[in-house]
Amino acid sequence: MDALSIDADALADDVGALVQVPSVTGEEHAAIGWLAERATELGLRCELVEHDLAALRAHPDHPGEEARRTELVGLSVTLPGTAPGRLCLNGHVDVVAPGTVAWRHGPWSGVVEDGCVHGRGAVDMKGGVVAALHALAALRDAGAAVPEVVLQCVSSEEDGGLGTFAALQRDARFDACLIPEPTGFDVVCAQAGALTFRGTVRGRAAHAAMRLEGRSAIDRYVRIHAALAAHEERLNADVAHPAMRALGLPYPVSVGRVTAGEWSSSVPDRLVFEGRVGVRIGEEPTAARAALEAAVRAADDEAPAVEIAWTGGAYAPGETDPEHPWVRRVAAAVAAERGPTRTAGVPWGADMRLFTARGIPTVMVGTSGIELAHAVDERASVDELVALARIIVRAVVATA
């Protein structure tokens, strides 16, 4: 059998079946279990692992979490090697919630229609995980001479990367890694970091009819919001990294949630705002935190001071030298399958940085559709998933 022969119908069916297993962050066990069963059916060796949550949370490098969880499970699928070297494929099965707007098909439908698999996680990134699984099965069936390849199927990427962190605590002996996140077939070798924050602004309550006797926390927040916009401008002025400089907004600062007040006829004495700040390539998260806090202090020196808390996942930035042989090898695999490609950077946090922090050269490459991730009517092209599986095969074979 040709290792590049990927059964499109079987791949689409498997992606659809996995989409039908809801796996919102914190509740991934069933999806991981489905992958373990499917990998076994495909003749691949797999190990289902339940990680020690308490030990991970006590670790000084714990990457943070947001979702409630009582367990953390992961799966390692291994293709034994017949050539020197050891490669990692890594993909997450956790997904964000489907939201409140109606979908054309249900969010967990897994329907295959118009050449696409529909449903939450189809593009981010259950499709990529299944494409990697089928690539390993094709390599096994073909008896190709390849290095050992381990596919890590992980939980908790969406809220900080605890699943990959745990997997690498157990096993980090890899020469290189490919993560099939949706990149539009760009070979991503740089990713921004991202940190989430919560700010609390205090005011002084009063009856709305006596507004001047109070101090509105909302009025106080307005200038803080403007200061955050100005901070975003500073972060994105004179961007040094060439892969990031090409982006429209490499390092976003965004406030996604604001809550204030308890009664329409009262001056609000408290406002809470929550958001995220980008971390520049080469910048330490501690420096990014300090810079945002300084921007808030410069805009508002009233007492009591605005309180900033750092919450949820902490995504450091990460990069791999675009001239590294692994980057070139993956780029050649993409070019052979899809035509000319480019190396690129992305403005979102990902598990890539957990590999590069350990010195493991890592790239992300996958289908188009990043704009559909976390969106209503998420879907992934079957043809593109097949192409992705073939790219993975090409990259692995070229390493032997």
VOPAGU-2260 file (C-alpha; in pm, 1 decimal, decimal comma):
REM VOPAGU-2260
SITE   aa  ch    i         X         Y         Z
SITE  MET   A    0       0,0       0,0       0,0
SITE  ASP   A    1     120,5     352,3     -81,9
SITE  ALA   A    2     169,8     548,4     241,3
SITE  LEU   A    3      23,0     851,9      63,7
SITE  SER   A    4    -302,7     666,6      -0,1
SITE  ILE   A    5    -552,4     817,2     245,3
SITE  ASP   A    6    -913,6     699,7     241,3
SITE  ALA   A    7   -1109,5    1026,2     230,7
SITE  ASP   A    8   -1442,0     866,5     325,9
SITE  ALA   A    9   -1295,1     684,6     625,6
SITE  LEU   A   10   -1116,6    1000,5     739,0
SITE  ALA   A   11   -1435,5    1207,9     710,8
SITE  ASP   A   12   -1637,8     943,9     894,7
SITE  ASP   A   13   -1386,9     936,2    1179,0
SITE  VAL   A   14   -1375,2    1313,5    1212,7
SITE  GLY   A   15   -1755,6    1320,1    1216,9
SITE  ALA   A   16   -1770,3    1046,6    1479,1
SITE  LEU   A   17   -1522,5    1229,6    1702,3
SITE  VAL   A   18   -1712,3    1557,8    1662,5
SITE  GLN   A   19   -2022,7    1374,3    1784,4
SITE  VAL   A   20   -1847,4    1314,4    2117,3
SITE  PRO   A   21   -1881,2    1645,9    2307,0
SITE  SER   A   22   -1553,0    1741,5    2471,6
SITE  VAL   A   23   -1577,0    2094,3    2608,2
SITE  THR   A   24   -1262,5    2175,4    2803,1
SITE  GLY   A   25   -1269,4    1985,9    3132,4
SITE  GLU   A   26   -1479,5    1701,4    2992,4
SITE  GLU   A   27   -1250,6    1528,8    2742,5
SITE  HIS   A   28   -1244,7    1169,7    2872,5
SITE  ALA   A   29   -1502,7    1029,5    2628,8
SITE  ALA   A   30   -1329,4    1180,1    2324,1
SITE  ILE   A   31    -988,3    1051,9    2435,2
SITE  GLY   A   32   -1145,0     709,9    2490,5
SITE  TRP   A   33   -1295,4     711,0    2140,5
SITE  LEU   A   34    -953,4     788,9    1991,1
SITE  ALA   A   35    -792,8     506,5    2191,0
SITE  GLU   A   36   -1045,7     258,6    2051,8
SITE  ARG   A   37   -1004,5     384,0    1696,5
SITE  ALA   A   38    -625,3     378,2    1714,2
SITE  THR   A   39    -637,9      18,9    1835,1
SITE  GLU   A   40    -869,1     -73,8    1545,8
SITE  LEU   A   41    -615,4      79,1    1307,2
SITE  GLY   A   42    -344,2    -143,7    1451,2
SITE  LEU   A   43    -154,8     127,2    1636,8
SITE  ARG   A   44     -12,2      98,7    1984,9
SITE  CYS   A   45    -168,8     336,2    2234,5
SITE  GLU   A   46    -149,0     426,2    2601,5
SITE  LEU   A   47    -428,2     602,3    2788,4
SITE  VAL   A   48    -293,0     808,0    3078,0
SITE  GLU   A   49    -465,3     972,3    3372,4
SITE  HIS   A   50    -233,1    1245,3    3494,3
SITE  ASP   A   51    -178,5    1346,1    3857,3
SITE  LEU   A   52    -366,4    1677,3    3873,5
SITE  ALA   A   53    -244,4    1767,3    4220,6
SITE  ALA   A   54     119,9    1721,0    4122,9
SITE  LEU   A   55      74,8    1923,9    3804,3
SITE  ARG   A   56     -93,9    2209,3    3987,8
SITE  ALA   A   57     189,4    2218,1    4239,8
SITE  HIS   A   58     455,9    2235,3    3968,5
SITE  PRO   A   59     632,6    2574,8    3949,4
SITE  ASP   A   60     581,1    2584,7    3571,5
SITE  HIS   A   61     208,8    2498,9    3583,6
SITE  PRO   A   62      68,8    2676,9    3275,4
SITE  GLY   A   63    -262,4    2780,1    3432,3
SITE  GLU   A   64    -620,2    2664,9    3376,3
SITE  GLU   A   65    -968,6    2812,7    3360,3
SITE  ALA   A   66   -1211,1    2524,9    3317,7
SITE  ARG   A   67   -1324,7    2320,4    3612,9
SITE  ARG   A   68   -1191,2    1967,6    3601,4
SITE  THR   A   69   -1162,3    1667,5    3830,2
SITE  GLU   A   70    -936,6    1467,6    3598,7
SITE  LEU   A   71    -685,6    1513,7    3320,3
SITE  VAL   A   72    -652,5    1236,0    3064,4
SITE  GLY   A   73    -426,5    1200,3    2762,7
SITE  LEU   A   74    -346,6     946,6    2494,1
SITE  SER   A   75     -18,2     851,3    2329,8
SITE  VAL   A   76     -42,7     667,2    1996,8
SITE  THR   A   77     289,8     522,8    1882,3
SITE  LEU   A   78     416,5     412,5    1543,1
SITE  PRO   A   79     734,6     210,6    1615,1
SITE  GLY   A   80    1039,3     328,3    1427,5
SITE  THR   A   81    1250,6     138,5    1178,4
SITE  ALA   A   82    1488,3     432,9    1125,0
SITE  PRO   A   83    1677,2     658,3    1367,0
SITE  GLY   A   84    1502,2     950,2    1535,2
SITE  ARG   A   85    1184,1    1024,2    1723,9
SITE  LEU   A   86     908,6    1264,2    1618,9
SITE  CYS   A   87     599,9    1399,3    1791,2
SITE  LEU   A   88     260,8    1488,1    1650,4
SITE  ASN   A   89      43,3    1677,5    1896,4
SITE  GLY   A   90    -323,1    1776,2    1890,0
SITE  HIS   A   91    -592,7    1870,7    2136,7
SITE  VAL   A   92    -941,3    1724,2    2158,8
SITE  ASP   A   93   -1093,8    1980,5    2394,3
SITE  VAL   A   94   -1322,4    2238,0    2235,9
SITE  VAL   A   95   -1500,1    2554,6    2341,2
SITE  ALA   A   96   -1873,2    2556,5    2413,5
SITE  PRO   A   97   -2108,1    2587,1    2113,3
SITE  GLY   A   98   -2254,2    2922,0    2221,6
SITE  THR   A   99   -2615,0    3039,1    2221,1
SITE  VAL   A  100   -2680,5    3097,5    1848,3
SITE  ALA   A  101   -2844,9    2820,4    1646,2
SITE  TRP   A  102   -2619,8    2618,4    1412,1
SITE  ARG   A  103   -2715,0    2509,8    1060,0
SITE  HIS   A  104   -2649,1    2158,1    1184,5
SITE  GLY   A  105   -2624,7    2080,1    1553,4
SITE  PRO   A  106   -2288,0    2163,2    1708,6
SITE  TRP   A  107   -2226,6    1792,9    1774,3
SITE  SER   A  108   -2372,8    1668,6    1445,2
SITE  GLY   A  109   -2055,2    1554,4    1270,4
SITE  VAL   A  110   -2253,0    1575,6     945,5
SITE  VAL   A  111   -2053,2    1541,9     622,8
SITE  GLU   A  112   -2209,2    1774,5     366,1
SITE  ASP   A  113   -2078,5    1975,8      71,4
SITE  GLY   A  114   -1731,9    1833,2     115,9
SITE  CYS   A  115   -1701,9    1940,8     478,5
SITE  VAL   A  116   -1735,8    1786,0     823,5
SITE  HIS   A  117   -1958,9    2008,0    1035,7
SITE  GLY   A  118   -1959,0    2062,0    1409,6
SITE  ARG   A  119   -1769,3    2198,6    1704,8
SITE  GLY   A  120   -1405,9    2096,1    1688,3
SITE  ALA   A  121   -1407,0    1995,9    1320,7
SITE  VAL   A  122   -1137,7    2252,4    1242,8
SITE  ASP   A  123   -1005,6    2326,2    1594,8
SITE  MET   A  124    -876,3    2065,9    1601,7
SITE  LYS   A  125   -1034,2    1721,8    1599,0
SITE  GLY   A  126    -994,5    1715,2    1221,2
SITE  GLY   A  127    -619,2    1764,1    1256,2
SITE  VAL   A  128    -593,3    1493,9    1522,3
SITE  VAL   A  129    -777,7    1239,5    1307,8
SITE  ALA   A  130    -571,0    1335,7    1001,8
SITE  ALA   A  131    -255,8    1262,9    1203,1
SITE  LEU   A  132    -401,5     931,3    1319,2
SITE  HIS   A  133    -479,0     826,3     961,2
SITE  ALA   A  134    -131,0     933,1     851,4
SITE  LEU   A  135      23,8     698,5    1108,5
SITE  ALA   A  136    -206,1     415,4    1000,9
SITE  ALA   A  137    -108,2     467,9     635,7
SITE  LEU   A  138     260,9     460,4     726,1
SITE  ARG   A  139     210,9     143,1     925,9
SITE  ASP   A  140      17,8     -30,8     646,7
SITE  ALA   A  141     280,6      67,1     391,1
SITE  GLY   A  142     565,2     -61,6     605,7
SITE  ALA   A  143     756,0     258,4     538,3
SITE  ALA   A  144    1099,1     305,7     695,9
SITE  VAL   A  145    1036,8     587,2     943,3
SITE  PRO   A  146    1157,3     709,5    1282,2
SITE  GLU   A  147     937,2     641,5    1580,6
SITE  VAL   A  148     638,8     876,6    1579,7
SITE  VAL   A  149     423,3     951,7    1883,3
SITE  LEU   A  150      84,9    1119,9    1843,3
SITE  GLN   A  151      -8,5    1299,3    2165,1
SITE  CYS   A  152    -386,4    1347,8    2192,1
SITE  VAL   A  153    -425,8    1600,2    2472,2
SITE  SER   A  154    -683,0    1779,9    2683,6
SITE  SER   A  155    -690,4    2135,9    2817,8
SITE  GLU   A  156    -527,0    2325,9    2530,4
SITE  GLU   A  157    -803,4    2583,9    2517,6
SITE  ASP   A  158    -745,4    2699,9    2876,0
SITE  GLY   A  159    -367,6    2696,6    2900,6
SITE  GLY   A  160    -210,2    2377,0    2772,1
SITE  LEU   A  161    -209,0    2162,5    3084,4
SITE  GLY   A  162    -258,1    1844,6    2878,8
SITE  THR   A  163      52,9    1897,6    2667,5
SITE  PHE   A  164     246,0    2017,5    2971,8
SITE  ALA   A  165     157,6    1690,5    3145,8
SITE  ALA   A  166     243,6    1480,5    2838,6
SITE  LEU   A  167     586,2    1643,6    2812,9
SITE  GLN   A  168     649,9    1590,7    3182,2
SITE  ARG   A  169     617,9    1217,9    3109,5
SITE  ASP   A  170     798,0    1210,3    2774,7
SITE  ALA   A  171     987,9    1488,8    2599,6
SITE  ARG   A  172    1249,9    1287,8    2410,0
SITE  PHE   A  173    1161,4    1422,0    2068,5
SITE  ASP   A  174    1378,0    1546,4    1783,3
SITE  ALA   A  175    1096,8    1761,2    1642,1
SITE  CYS   A  176     720,6    1816,5    1658,8
SITE  LEU   A  177     437,6    1902,1    1419,4
SITE  ILE   A  178     105,7    2035,6    1551,3
SITE  PRO   A  179    -177,2    2024,9    1291,7
SITE  GLU   A  180    -358,7    2340,3    1405,8
SITE  PRO   A  181    -552,4    2523,4    1129,8
SITE  THR   A  182    -297,0    2751,8     962,2
SITE  GLY   A  183    -421,9    2768,2     604,0
SITE  PHE   A  184    -122,1    2546,3     515,9
SITE  ASP   A  185     123,2    2814,2     623,7
SITE  VAL   A  186     416,6    2664,5     811,7
SITE  VAL   A  187     391,6    2848,9    1141,1
SITE  CYS   A  188     720,0    2884,4    1323,4
SITE  ALA   A  189     631,0    3172,1    1558,4
SITE  GLN   A  190     336,1    3218,5    1792,7
SITE  ALA   A  191     254,0    3510,9    2017,9
SITE  GLY   A  192     188,7    3456,9    2383,6
SITE  ALA   A  193    -137,4    3548,2    2555,9
SITE  LEU   A  194    -221,0    3624,7    2917,3
SITE  THR   A  195    -566,2    3672,4    3066,5
SITE  PHE   A  196    -640,8    3930,8    3332,2
SITE  ARG   A  197    -921,2    4057,9    3552,7
SITE  GLY   A  198    -931,3    4416,2    3673,3
SITE  THR   A  199   -1144,2    4562,1    3952,3
SITE  VAL   A  200   -1226,5    4932,7    3958,2
SITE  ARG   A  201   -1376,9    5082,4    4275,2
SITE  GLY   A  202   -1614,4    5374,7    4297,2
SITE  ARG   A  203   -1841,0    5530,6    4557,4
SITE  ALA   A  204   -2211,3    5444,5    4565,9
SITE  ALA   A  205   -2482,1    5709,0    4576,1
SITE  HIS   A  206   -2842,9    5756,6    4470,4
SITE  ALA   A  207   -2856,2    5831,4    4098,0
SITE  ALA   A  208   -3048,3    6152,0    4172,5
SITE  MET   A  209   -2749,6    6264,3    4379,6
SITE  ARG   A  210   -2487,8    6147,1    4131,0
SITE  LEU   A  211   -2232,7    6411,0    4226,3
SITE  GLU   A  212   -2214,8    6265,7    4576,6
SITE  GLY   A  213   -2084,5    5938,3    4434,8
SITE  ARG   A  214   -1803,1    5828,8    4204,8
SITE  SER   A  215   -1904,0    5604,1    3919,5
SITE  ALA   A  216   -1675,8    5305,4    3868,5
SITE  ILE   A  217   -1790,0    5308,2    3505,3
SITE  ASP   A  218   -1673,8    5666,5    3451,4
SITE  ARG   A  219   -1342,1    5577,4    3611,1
SITE  TYR   A  220   -1302,7    5274,7    3385,7
SITE  VAL   A  221   -1348,0    5472,5    3061,5
SITE  ARG   A  222    -997,6    5618,4    3077,0
SITE  ILE   A  223    -853,7    5278,4    3170,3
SITE  HIS   A  224   -1011,8    5130,1    2858,9
SITE  ALA   A  225    -851,3    5405,6    2651,4
SITE  ALA   A  226    -517,4    5331,3    2817,8
SITE  LEU   A  227    -544,2    4964,4    2720,5
SITE  ALA   A  228    -603,2    5067,9    2358,2
SITE  ALA   A  229    -294,2    5288,4    2373,5
SITE  HIS   A  230     -98,0    5000,0    2525,4
SITE  GLU   A  231    -198,7    4783,4    2228,0
SITE  GLU   A  232     -62,6    5049,6    1994,1
SITE  ARG   A  233     272,2    5047,3    2175,7
SITE  LEU   A  234     293,8    4667,3    2165,2
SITE  ASN   A  235     243,4    4669,6    1788,8
SITE  ALA   A  236     472,1    4958,4    1699,7
SITE  ASP   A  237     800,6    4857,7    1535,0
SITE  VAL   A  238     739,2    4482,0    1565,1
SITE  ALA   A  239    1081,3    4319,4    1544,9
SITE  HIS   A  240    1003,0    3959,1    1449,9
SITE  PRO   A  241     960,1    3930,5    1070,1
SITE  ALA   A  242     695,4    3657,1    1088,4
SITE  MET   A  243     488,7    3863,6    1330,5
SITE  ARG   A  244     545,5    4194,1    1152,5
SITE  ALA   A  245     350,8    4061,3     853,8
SITE  LEU   A  246      32,3    4028,6    1062,8
SITE  GLY   A  247    -233,8    4296,8    1080,4
SITE  LEU   A  248    -234,3    4292,9    1460,6
SITE  PRO   A  249      39,9    4069,2    1603,1
SITE  TYR   A  250     -20,1    4137,7    1971,7
SITE  PRO   A  251    -383,9    4220,2    2048,3
SITE  VAL   A  252    -510,5    4364,1    2374,7
SITE  SER   A  253    -878,4    4290,8    2418,0
SITE  VAL   A  254   -1138,0    4337,9    2690,0
SITE  GLY   A  255   -1399,2    4068,1    2644,2
SITE  ARG   A  256   -1619,1    4112,1    2948,9
SITE  VAL   A  257   -1729,7    4406,6    3163,7
SITE  THR   A  258   -1972,2    4392,3    3456,2
SITE  ALA   A  259   -2075,3    4682,8    3677,7
SITE  GLY   A  260   -2350,8    4808,6    3900,8
SITE  GLU   A  261   -2638,8    4651,4    4087,2
SITE  TRP   A  262   -2928,2    4891,2    4031,8
SITE  SER   A  263   -3018,1    5133,2    3753,5
SITE  SER   A  264   -3083,4    5416,0    4000,4
SITE  SER   A  265   -2755,4    5377,3    4187,0
SITE  VAL   A  266   -2407,8    5506,3    4110,0
SITE  PRO   A  267   -2203,5    5188,7    4059,4
SITE  ASP   A  268   -1929,0    5139,4    4317,2
SITE  ARG   A  269   -1755,3    4847,7    4140,6
SITE  LEU   A  270   -1667,8    4745,9    3787,7
SITE  VAL   A  271   -1488,9    4429,1    3681,0
SITE  PHE   A  272   -1326,7    4396,1    3338,6
SITE  GLU   A  273   -1169,8    4082,4    3194,5
SITE  GLY   A  274    -949,0    4044,6    2889,8
SITE  ARG   A  275    -625,4    3925,2    2736,7
SITE  VAL   A  276    -295,7    4081,4    2637,4
SITE  GLY   A  277     -55,6    3953,6    2373,1
SITE  VAL   A  278     302,7    3867,7    2465,7
SITE  ARG   A  279     571,1    3957,7    2211,1
SITE  ILE   A  280     816,0    3702,9    2075,0
SITE  GLY   A  281    1116,3    3702,8    2306,2
SITE  GLU   A  282     929,1    3874,4    2590,5
SITE  GLU   A  283     888,0    3711,4    2929,0
SITE  PRO   A  284     527,6    3688,4    3054,8
SITE  THR   A  285     633,1    3862,2    3378,1
SITE  ALA   A  286     744,4    4164,3    3173,8
SITE  ALA   A  287     418,0    4165,9    2977,8
SITE  ARG   A  288     219,2    4162,1    3301,1
SITE  ALA   A  289     424,5    4446,0    3448,0
SITE  ALA   A  290     384,1    4658,2    3134,6
SITE  LEU   A  291       4,2    4627,1    3134,6
SITE  GLU   A  292     -15,7    4705,6    3505,6
SITE  ALA   A  293     203,3    5012,6    3451,1
SITE  ALA   A  294     -23,4    5130,9    3169,5
SITE  VAL   A  295    -326,7    5106,5    3397,7
SITE  ARG   A  296    -148,6    5288,3    3682,8
SITE  ALA   A  297     -39,4    5568,7    3449,6
SITE  ALA   A  298    -398,2    5623,3    3340,3
SITE  ASP   A  299    -553,1    5608,5    3686,4
SITE  ASP   A  300    -385,3    5707,2    4012,7
SITE  GLU   A  301    -700,5    5732,7    4223,4
SITE  ALA   A  302    -740,7    5546,0    4549,2
SITE  PRO   A  303    -812,3    5267,6    4594,0
SITE  ALA   A  304    -586,7    5154,6    4312,2
SITE  VAL   A  305    -724,8    4941,4    4031,1
SITE  GLU   A  306    -664,9    4576,5    4117,9
SITE  ILE   A  307    -523,0    4355,5    3841,0
SITE  ALA   A  308    -531,4    3977,5    3881,9
SITE  TRP   A  309    -380,1    3734,1    3633,1
SITE  THR   A  310    -617,5    3449,3    3568,4
SITE  GLY   A  311    -650,2    3136,1    3357,1
SITE  GLY   A  312    -392,7    3000,4    3117,8
SITE  ALA   A  313     -55,9    3167,8    3066,0
SITE  TYR   A  314      63,2    3128,0    2706,9
SITE  ALA   A  315     424,6    3230,0    2664,5
SITE  PRO   A  316     539,5    3306,9    2309,3
SITE  GLY   A  317     733,4    3047,8    2113,7
SITE  GLU   A  318     941,5    3025,6    1798,6
SITE  THR   A  319    1149,6    2791,9    1586,3
SITE  ASP   A  320    1422,6    2919,1    1354,7
SITE  PRO   A  321    1265,6    2924,5    1005,8
SITE  GLU   A  322    1597,1    2795,5     868,7
SITE  HIS   A  323    1589,9    2486,3    1090,5
SITE  PRO   A  324    1597,6    2161,5     885,9
SITE  TRP   A  325    1265,3    2049,2    1036,6
SITE  VAL   A  326    1093,5    2368,7     920,8
SITE  ARG   A  327    1238,0    2321,2     573,8
SITE  ARG   A  328    1134,0    1955,0     567,7
SITE  VAL   A  329     773,5    2034,5     661,9
SITE  ALA   A  330     763,6    2324,7     415,7
SITE  ALA   A  331     885,6    2089,3     140,6
SITE  ALA   A  332     611,3    1841,3     232,7
SITE  VAL   A  333     347,1    2114,9     209,1
SITE  ALA   A  334     487,9    2237,2    -123,1
SITE  ALA   A  335     485,2    1884,8    -266,9
SITE  GLU   A  336     119,7    1845,2    -175,3
SITE  ARG   A  337     -23,2    2196,0    -212,4
SITE  GLY   A  338     227,8    2407,1    -403,6
SITE  PRO   A  339     441,0    2697,3    -275,1
SITE  THR   A  340     397,6    2779,0      92,9
SITE  ARG   A  341     540,3    3030,3     336,8
SITE  THR   A  342     664,9    3039,5     692,2
SITE  ALA   A  343     448,8    3257,0     913,5
SITE  GLY   A  344     361,8    3372,8    1262,6
SITE  VAL   A  345      24,3    3373,5    1438,2
SITE  PRO   A  346    -118,7    3610,2    1701,7
SITE  TRP   A  347    -274,1    3335,1    1915,0
SITE  GLY   A  348    -134,5    3122,1    2193,7
SITE  ALA   A  349     -86,6    2749,7    2139,0
SITE  ASP   A  350      85,6    2442,6    2278,7
SITE  MET   A  351     376,2    2497,9    2038,7
SITE  ARG   A  352     549,6    2711,7    2300,7
SITE  LEU   A  353     563,2    2419,6    2547,6
SITE  PHE   A  354     779,3    2227,4    2299,3
SITE  THR   A  355    1003,5    2515,9    2197,1
SITE  ALA   A  356    1061,8    2600,0    2564,3
SITE  ARG   A  357    1222,7    2255,2    2590,9
SITE  GLY   A  358    1434,4    2312,0    2283,3
SITE  ILE   A  359    1221,5    2088,3    2058,2
SITE  PRO   A  360    1190,1    2243,0    1708,7
SITE  THR   A  361     818,9    2270,1    1641,5
SITE  VAL   A  362     592,9    2395,5    1365,8
SITE  MET   A  363     219,3    2420,7    1323,3
SITE  VAL   A  364      59,9    2341,1     989,2
SITE  GLY   A  365    -296,3    2249,5     906,9
SITE  THR   A  366    -608,3    2325,9     707,3
SITE  SER   A  367    -772,4    2658,6     644,7
SITE  GLY   A  368   -1059,0    2774,3     865,2
SITE  ILE   A  369    -904,1    2942,0    1168,5
SITE  GLU   A  370   -1179,9    3203,9    1134,4
SITE  LEU   A  371   -1432,9    2923,1    1198,5
SITE  ALA   A  372   -1265,7    2809,9    1519,5
SITE  HIS   A  373   -1484,6    2901,7    1819,7
SITE  ALA   A  374   -1751,4    3020,5    1573,0
SITE  VAL   A  375   -2102,2    2904,4    1485,0
SITE  ASP   A  376   -2118,0    2651,4    1198,3
SITE  GLU   A  377   -1757,2    2541,0    1240,5
SITE  ARG   A  378   -1654,1    2299,2     965,3
SITE  ALA   A  379   -1348,1    2149,5     799,2
SITE  SER   A  380   -1287,0    2058,1     435,4
SITE  VAL   A  381   -1248,0    1683,6     379,1
SITE  ASP   A  382   -1012,6    1740,9      84,6
SITE  GLU   A  383    -792,9    1962,1     301,4
SITE  LEU   A  384    -788,7    1706,0     582,4
SITE  VAL   A  385    -674,0    1441,4     335,0
SITE  ALA   A  386    -403,8    1678,8     211,9
SITE  LEU   A  387    -296,5    1737,9     572,2
SITE  ALA   A  388    -264,4    1364,5     636,0
SITE  ARG   A  389     -52,7    1329,0     322,4
SITE  ILE   A  390     167,1    1623,1     429,6
SITE  ILE   A  391     229,8    1453,2     762,2
SITE  VAL   A  392     322,9    1131,2     581,1
SITE  ARG   A  393     563,5    1319,6     353,3
SITE  ALA   A  394     729,1    1500,7     645,7
SITE  VAL   A  395     775,3    1181,0     846,2
SITE  VAL   A  396     911,6     979,5     552,7
SITE  ALA   A  397    1153,5    1260,1     461,5
SITE  THR   A  398    1302,0    1236,1     811,0
SITE  ALA   A  399    1406,9     872,9     770,9
